Amino acid sequence: MSRPGFLLSAWPWRATAYLLTGTMTGVAALVGIVTMAAVCGALAIVLVGLPLFVVVALSGIPVAGAERCRLRLIDHNPVSSRHQVPAAPGLRAWLITRLREQATWRELGYALLFAGLLWPVDALVITVALLFPLSVVSTPLLMATVGDGHEAKVLKQWTVTTWPTAFGVAVLGLLLMVPCAYLLGVTAGARAELARLLIASHEGELGAKVVELARSRVRLVEAFEAERRRIERDLHDGAQQRLVALTMALGLARLDAPPGPLADQLTKVHDEAGKALAELRELIHGIHPKVLTDYGLQAAVADAADRCVVPVDVDLELPGRPTQAVESAAYFVVCEALANVAKHSGADRAQVSGGHRDGRLFLEVRDDGCGGADASAGSGLTGLADRVSILDGRLSLTSPPGGPTLLRVEFPCELTEAADHSA
């Protein structure tokens, strides 16, 4: 409404349509509720009172449904229902679910409020802000038709007898329509906000947003893992193979070259190519190790333990394989933990243990080092903790000064057969 083009837009007419349909719906709701209440009072309670009471209790559902449809006139955001899905099919299960949930009684309260108070307000605003200005604007037309060109009644109160006065009154009516349009918009907006407060499922909308956010985070992680595996595959099958071929060609050229400066240069180039190949293989392994893809988390953790400079005992038993995202996150948590053990702990020995129990994958990394580690101090564990939380996992670190240090990570997941995972 604060925009300059509000008066020329469709919003004043949409607000008018909302209030006008509210008047008609309110009258229909009032007639229906009064009729059902009269029938309930007239008939015996023992025979049909209880069924009719159920009908009255459920009368708010169609009123709230009509209100949710009418809200589309002035509200772009959809309004979802608070009602739950019945646990079983059939009319009995539906009735039991509806009578037990709070939304039914809230909608009944809204229907009573709508039928008793809100629709008269809608009718009053329509009369004051629309019908009265239109009646004033139509003064010349009334004077020409009803008054035979001699006089016209303005709002049944004032008599206009001359044409200049009639056109002046019409201009005044046009000016009055400007504030009346804003009055219609304010009233319709307030009514819509009240209806949304009473019948909209704020909890359901929030829950749907949370679920969608969680799903989008999982999709982001899966896309990230797919891109990681693609880069690893391209490097392994492309750049690495070409570098291997280059190293072999340099080795053959080195053997064929006669002793002298050329042979020495080929030796240096061959050694540099070998170092570049070793670094590329290490880079590929860091991006996504092939052993993790081919043989799973258990073999990948054992491989990481063998490459660690600190002796590591591995006690990890998994009857299957978790999802690729969980498997990758768990592996890199272990790798980061072992890297920290080698760099900062001063430990003589470390241990990696874990398993799967009660629908959760858990891993523990222990060391007998000096302790004092802090995940919130900007170490690499901070990023891993964020990555674990995306998968609804938990990462905890216990590292008192003097040691020992224990890193524990848990992921909610189910295991699948290794063959199915590889496929």
C-alpha positions in Angstrom: 0.0 0.0 0.0 3.0 2.3 0.4 3.8 2.1 -3.3 2.7 5.1 -5.5 0.8 2.8 -7.9 -1.4 1.2 -5.3 -4.6 3.1 -6.4 -4.1 2.2 -10.1 -3.2 -1.5 -9.3 -5.6 -4.4 -8.8 -5.1 -4.5 -5.1 -8.0 -2.2 -4.1 -10.3 -4.3 -6.2 -8.8 -7.5 -4.8 -9.4 -6.1 -1.3 -13.0 -5.3 -2.2 -13.5 -8.8 -3.6 -12.1 -10.3 -0.4 -14.4 -8.2 1.9 -17.4 -8.7 -0.4 -17.0 -12.5 -0.5 -16.4 -12.4 3.2 -19.8 -10.8 3.7 -21.5 -13.5 1.6 -19.6 -16.4 3.2 -20.3 -15.0 6.6 -24.0 -14.8 6.0 -24.0 -18.4 4.7 -22.0 -19.6 7.7 -24.4 -17.8 10.1 -27.4 -19.3 8.4 -25.9 -22.8 8.4 -24.7 -22.6 12.1 -28.1 -21.2 13.3 -30.0 -23.9 11.3 -27.9 -26.7 12.7 -28.2 -25.3 16.2 -32.0 -25.1 15.9 -32.2 -28.7 14.6 -30.0 -29.9 17.5 -32.3 -28.1 20.0 -35.5 -29.4 18.4 -34.6 -33.0 18.2 -34.0 -35.4 21.1 -30.5 -35.7 22.4 -30.7 -39.5 22.8 -31.6 -40.1 19.2 -29.7 -37.7 17.0 -28.2 -35.1 19.3 -24.7 -36.6 19.3 -24.5 -36.9 15.5 -25.7 -33.4 15.1 -23.3 -32.2 17.7 -20.5 -33.8 15.6 -21.8 -32.0 12.6 -21.8 -28.7 14.4 -18.3 -29.3 15.7 -17.1 -30.0 12.2 -18.9 -27.0 10.6 -15.7 -24.9 11.0 -13.8 -27.0 8.6 -15.6 -25.9 5.4 -15.6 -22.3 6.6 -11.9 -22.4 7.2 -11.4 -24.1 3.8 -13.3 -21.3 2.1 -11.3 -18.7 4.0 -8.0 -20.3 2.9 -9.3 -20.1 -0.7 -10.4 -16.4 -0.3 -7.0 -15.5 1.2 -5.5 -16.0 -2.2 -7.1 -12.8 -3.3 -4.8 -10.7 -1.2 -2.1 -13.0 0.0 0.5 -14.6 -2.4 1.7 -17.0 0.3 -0.3 -20.2 0.4 -2.1 -21.0 3.7 -1.8 -24.6 4.7 -4.2 -26.6 6.8 -3.5 -27.6 10.4 -5.3 -30.9 10.0 -3.5 -34.2 10.3 -3.8 -37.2 8.0 -5.9 -39.9 9.5 -4.0 -43.0 10.6 -6.4 -45.3 8.8 -8.8 -45.0 5.9 -12.6 -44.7 6.5 -15.1 -42.2 7.9 -14.7 -43.4 11.5 -10.9 -42.8 11.5 -11.4 -39.4 9.9 -14.0 -38.3 12.4 -11.9 -39.5 15.4 -8.9 -37.7 14.0 -10.8 -34.5 13.4 -12.5 -34.4 16.8 -9.3 -35.0 18.7 -7.1 -32.4 17.0 -6.9 -28.8 18.1 -7.3 -27.4 14.6 -10.9 -28.5 14.4 -11.9 -26.6 17.4 -9.9 -23.6 16.4 -11.7 -23.5 13.1 -15.0 -23.9 14.8 -14.1 -20.9 17.0 -13.2 -19.0 13.9 -16.4 -19.9 12.2 -18.4 -18.7 15.2 -16.4 -15.5 15.2 -16.8 -15.1 11.5 -20.5 -15.7 11.5 -21.2 -13.5 14.6 -18.8 -10.5 14.2 -16.4 -10.5 11.3 -18.8 -10.5 8.3 -20.8 -7.5 9.7 -17.5 -5.6 9.9 -16.8 -6.6 6.2 -20.3 -5.4 5.2 -19.9 -2.2 7.1 -16.6 -1.4 5.5 -18.0 -2.3 2.0 -20.9 0.1 2.6 -18.9 3.0 4.0 -15.8 2.7 1.7 -17.4 1.6 -1.5 -21.1 2.0 -1.7 -21.2 5.5 -0.2 -18.5 7.0 -2.5 -20.1 5.3 -5.5 -23.5 6.7 -4.6 -22.0 10.2 -4.3 -20.2 9.8 -7.7 -23.5 8.7 -9.3 -25.4 11.9 -8.3 -25.6 13.2 -11.9 -26.9 9.9 -13.1 -29.5 9.7 -10.3 -30.6 13.3 -11.1 -31.0 12.4 -14.8 -32.9 9.1 -14.3 -34.7 9.1 -11.0 -35.1 12.9 -10.5 -36.0 13.6 -14.1 -33.3 16.3 -14.3 -34.7 18.3 -11.4 -33.3 16.9 -8.2 -31.4 14.0 -6.6 -30.9 12.7 -3.1 -27.3 12.3 -2.0 -27.0 9.4 0.5 -30.8 9.8 1.2 -29.9 12.9 3.2 -29.1 15.9 1.0 -31.1 17.2 -2.0 -29.3 18.4 -5.1 -31.4 20.6 -7.5 -28.8 22.0 -10.0 -26.5 20.3 -12.4 -23.3 22.2 -11.3 -24.0 21.1 -7.8 -24.5 17.5 -8.9 -21.2 17.4 -10.8 -19.5 19.0 -7.9 -20.8 16.3 -5.6 -19.6 13.7 -8.1 -16.1 15.2 -8.1 -16.2 15.1 -4.3 -17.1 11.4 -4.5 -14.1 10.7 -6.7 -11.9 12.4 -4.2 -13.4 10.4 -1.4 -12.7 7.2 -3.2 -8.9 7.7 -2.7 -8.9 7.3 1.2 -11.7 4.8 0.9 -9.4 2.6 -1.3 -6.8 2.7 1.4 -9.5 1.9 4.0 -10.5 -1.2 2.0 -6.8 -2.3 1.8 -6.2 -1.8 5.5 -9.3 -3.6 6.5 -8.7 -6.5 4.1 -5.1 -6.9 5.3 -6.1 -6.9 8.9 -8.8 -9.4 8.3 -6.5 -11.7 6.3 -3.8 -11.5 9.0 -6.4 -12.4 11.7 -7.6 -15.3 9.6 -4.1 -16.5 9.0 -3.4 -16.3 12.7 -6.4 -18.5 13.6 -6.6 -21.1 10.8 -3.1 -21.2 9.2 -0.7 -23.9 10.2 2.3 -21.9 11.3 3.9 -25.0 12.9 3.3 -27.0 9.7 4.7 -24.3 7.5 7.8 -24.0 9.7 8.2 -27.8 9.9 7.9 -28.0 6.1 10.5 -25.3 5.7 12.8 -27.1 8.1 12.3 -30.4 6.3 13.0 -28.8 2.9 16.1 -27.1 4.4 17.4 -30.4 5.7 16.7 -32.0 2.3 18.4 -29.2 0.4 21.5 -29.5 2.7 21.6 -33.3 2.0 21.3 -32.6 -1.7 24.1 -30.1 -1.5 26.3 -32.6 0.3 25.5 -35.3 -2.3 26.2 -32.9 -5.2 29.5 -32.0 -3.5 30.5 -35.6 -3.1 29.5 -36.4 -6.7 31.7 -33.5 -7.9 34.5 -34.6 -5.7 34.4 -38.1 -7.2 34.2 -36.7 -10.7 37.4 -34.6 -10.1 39.1 -37.6 -8.6 38.1 -39.8 -11.6 39.2 -37.2 -14.1 42.6 -36.8 -12.4 43.1 -40.5 -12.0 42.1 -41.5 -15.6 43.3 -38.3 -17.3 46.1 -36.3 -15.9 47.7 -39.1 -13.9 47.8 -41.4 -16.9 49.4 -38.8 -19.1 52.0 -38.0 -16.4 52.8 -41.7 -16.1 53.3 -41.9 -19.9 55.5 -38.7 -19.8 57.6 -40.3 -17.0 58.0 -43.5 -19.0 59.0 -41.6 -22.1 61.6 -39.5 -20.1 63.0 -42.7 -18.6 63.4 -44.3 -22.1 65.0 -41.1 -23.4 67.3 -41.1 -20.4 68.4 -44.7 -21.2 69.0 -43.9 -24.9 70.9 -40.6 -24.3 74.7 -40.8 -24.3 76.5 -39.7 -21.1 76.9 -36.0 -20.9 74.9 -32.8 -20.2 71.8 -34.0 -22.0 71.6 -37.2 -20.0 72.0 -35.2 -16.8 69.2 -32.9 -17.8 67.0 -35.8 -18.7 67.7 -37.4 -15.3 66.6 -34.2 -13.5 63.5 -33.9 -15.6 62.7 -37.5 -15.0 63.1 -37.1 -11.3 60.9 -34.0 -11.3 58.2 -35.8 -13.3 58.3 -38.7 -10.7 57.9 -36.2 -7.9 55.0 -34.5 -9.7 53.4 -37.9 -10.2 53.7 -38.7 -6.5 52.2 -35.4 -5.5 49.3 -35.9 -8.0 48.6 -39.3 -6.5 48.6 -37.9 -3.0 46.3 -35.1 -4.2 43.9 -37.7 -5.8 44.0 -39.7 -2.6 43.2 -36.6 -0.5 40.2 -35.7 -2.8 38.6 -39.0 -2.6 40.6 -42.2 -2.1 39.9 -45.0 -4.5 40.0 -47.5 -1.7 37.0 -45.8 -0.1 35.0 -46.1 -3.3 36.0 -49.7 -4.0 36.2 -51.3 -0.6 34.4 -49.1 1.9 35.0 -47.2 5.1 36.6 -50.1 7.0 39.4 -50.6 4.4 39.9 -46.8 3.9 40.3 -46.2 7.7 42.9 -49.1 7.8 44.7 -47.6 4.9 44.8 -44.1 6.6 46.1 -45.7 9.8 48.9 -47.4 7.8 49.9 -44.1 6.3 49.9 -42.3 9.7 53.4 -41.7 11.2 52.0 -42.6 14.7 51.2 -46.3 15.2 47.4 -46.7 15.0 45.3 -49.7 16.2 42.1 -50.1 14.2 39.0 -51.8 15.7 36.2 -51.1 13.2 33.6 -53.7 12.3 30.8 -52.8 9.9 28.3 -55.4 8.6 27.6 -53.2 5.5 28.2 -49.8 4.1 26.6 -46.5 4.9 25.5 -43.9 2.3 28.2 -42.3 0.3 27.8 -38.9 2.0 28.1 -40.4 5.5 30.9 -42.7 4.4 32.9 -39.9 3.0 32.3 -37.5 6.0 33.3 -40.3 8.5 36.5 -41.1 6.6 37.7 -37.5 6.4 36.9 -37.0 10.1 39.2 -39.9 10.9 41.9 -38.6 8.5 41.8 -35.1 10.0 41.9 -36.6 13.5 44.9 -38.7 12.7 46.6 -35.7 11.0 46.1 -33.7 14.2 47.5 -36.6 16.3 50.6 -36.7 14.1 51.1 -32.9 14.2 50.1 -31.7 17.6 49.5 -34.4 20.2 53.0 -35.9 20.7 51.3 -39.3 21.1 53.1 -42.6 21.0 50.0 -44.5 19.9 46.5 -43.9 18.7 43.4 -46.1 18.2 40.4 -45.9 15.8 37.3 -47.9 16.8 33.7 -47.9 15.9 30.7 -49.7 14.6 27.0 -49.5 13.9 24.4 -49.8 16.6 20.7 -48.7 16.9 20.7 -47.0 13.5 23.8 -44.9 14.2 27.3 -45.1 12.9 29.9 -44.1 15.5 33.6 -43.7 15.3 36.2 -42.9 18.0 39.7 -41.7 17.7 41.9 -41.9 20.8 45.5 -41.0 21.5 47.8 -40.9 24.5 49.2 -37.5 23.7 49.5 -34.3 25.7 45.8 -33.3 25.2 44.6 -29.7 25.3 43.0 -29.8 21.9 40.1 -27.3 21.3 37.8 -27.8 18.3 36.6 -24.2 18.5 40.1 -22.7 18.3 40.0 -22.6 14.5 41.4 -26.1 13.8 40.3 -28.2 10.9 37.8 -30.0 13.1 35.6 -26.9 13.0 34.8 -27.4 9.3 34.4 -31.1 9.9 31.9 -30.5 12.7 29.9 -28.3 10.3 30.0 -31.1 7.7 28.9 -33.6 10.2 26.0 -31.5 11.4 24.7 -31.2 7.8 24.2 -34.9 7.9 22.4 -34.7 11.3 25.5 -36.1 13.0 27.3 -35.1 16.2 31.0 -34.6 16.8 32.4 -34.3 20.3 35.9 -33.8 21.5 37.3 -34.5 25.0 40.9 -33.4 25.4 41.9 -32.4 29.0 45.4 -31.0 29.5 47.8 -33.9 29.8 45.6 -36.2 27.8 44.3 -38.5 26.7 42.3 -37.1 23.7 39.0 -38.7 22.5 37.2 -37.6 19.4 33.8 -39.2 18.8 31.5 -38.8 15.8 28.0 -40.2 15.2 25.8 -40.3 12.1 22.2 -41.5 11.9 22.2 -43.9 9.0 21.3 -47.4 7.9 23.8 -49.8 6.4 23.4 -51.5 3.0 25.1 -54.5 1.5 28.6 -53.8 0.0 27.6 -55.1 -3.4 24.5 -52.9 -3.6 26.5 -49.9 -2.5 29.2 -50.4 -5.1 26.6 -50.9 -7.8 
